[in-house]
Amino acid sequence: MLFLVALSSFSQPTNTQPSLTQDYIKKSKNQKKTGNILLFGGLSVMVTSFLIPEGELVHEGINLGIYDTSENKNDGIKAAFLLTGFIATVSSIPLFIWSGKNRRKAASLSFKNESTVQMHNQNLVYTSIPAINIKYRISK
């Protein structure tokens, strides 16, 4: 009987809830994955804009060395691809920042009341005892 009381009073509960740490880790992974998709997708769309052929000459302008004022048929499409890729690439930056912040939130120290079974007046009762809860990141 003494062994059972000692075992139940010093063991942790088996019905654990999903911790807030794992939520932050999951959120961080999702944000990082989305940031990678936007970054590499945006870069690939920008590279595609350079691979699109110029098309027919619509208006011949003045060639000033690096700057050419002539217009080609596919200039609008190329500009749209370049702008879309640039916006997608730049929008990935906040996601990487938020991902890092959520990863740091996953590692923290807090106090929590643990529920245990203890002997009280020759009866087993559920009581809560204060405990230190250390949260840390398990995987990247």
PEHUKA-V147844 format. One record per run of one state. SS is the DSSP state (@ for helix, = for strand, . for the rest). FROM is the first residue (numbers start at 1). TO is the last residue. Records with the same first field share a line. If there is no record, write none. Layout:
SS = FROM-TO, FROM-TO
//
This chain:
. = 1-1, 11-19, 52-56, 60-62, 65-66, 69-70, 73-74, 107-107, 121-122, 136-140
@ = 2-10, 20-51, 75-106
= = 57-59, 63-64, 67-68, 71-72, 108-120, 123-135
//
